[in-house]
Amino acid sequence: MAYSHTNSKGNTYWLHSKGRLFFFSKKPEDAIDLPENLEVFENSRTGLPMVRKKQ
């Protein structure tokens, strides 16, 4: 199942990848699962989801 994230503003974003680059898009086509070694956090200023290595 593809990973989706609904931010604090109510927008839903889907996780995508191009090689080692991970990014979020509002389009669910070709979305991927979240790899186990990554976590999602939300930029407090913009509300956009971002991916980083688990700490």
PLY file of the C-alpha trace (Angstrom):
ply
format ascii 1.0
element vertex 55
property float x
property float y
property float z
element edge 54
property int vertex1
property int vertex2
end_header
0.00 0.00 0.00
1.36 3.41 -0.96
2.25 5.86 1.81
0.11 8.98 2.15
0.36 11.83 4.66
-2.37 14.32 5.52
-0.83 17.51 6.88
-2.17 19.93 9.47
-3.89 21.97 6.73
-5.87 18.93 5.55
-3.96 18.33 2.28
-3.03 14.75 1.38
0.39 14.03 -0.14
1.71 10.74 -1.59
5.31 9.52 -1.37
7.27 9.05 -4.61
10.86 8.22 -5.47
13.34 8.78 -8.31
16.31 6.63 -7.38
17.49 7.77 -3.94
15.45 11.00 -4.08
12.18 10.87 -2.13
9.48 13.50 -2.56
5.77 14.08 -1.93
3.15 14.83 -4.55
-0.60 15.39 -4.52
-0.96 12.73 -7.25
-1.38 9.13 -6.00
-0.25 7.49 -9.27
3.00 5.47 -8.87
3.25 6.24 -5.13
5.52 3.97 -3.06
5.64 2.56 0.48
7.71 4.32 3.12
11.07 2.49 3.56
11.68 1.22 7.10
14.78 3.37 7.65
12.95 6.66 6.91
10.49 8.79 8.85
8.16 11.60 7.83
7.98 14.98 9.53
6.10 18.13 8.70
7.69 21.53 8.12
6.11 23.68 10.83
6.20 26.84 8.72
4.88 25.54 5.39
3.03 22.37 6.43
4.79 20.32 3.73
5.79 16.73 4.62
9.47 15.80 4.39
11.44 12.55 4.68
14.56 11.93 6.76
16.52 8.98 8.15
15.16 7.69 11.46
16.94 9.22 14.40
0 1
1 2
2 3
3 4
4 5
5 6
6 7
7 8
8 9
9 10
10 11
11 12
12 13
13 14
14 15
15 16
16 17
17 18
18 19
19 20
20 21
21 22
22 23
23 24
24 25
25 26
26 27
27 28
28 29
29 30
30 31
31 32
32 33
33 34
34 35
35 36
36 37
37 38
38 39
39 40
40 41
41 42
42 43
43 44
44 45
45 46
46 47
47 48
48 49
49 50
50 51
51 52
52 53
53 54
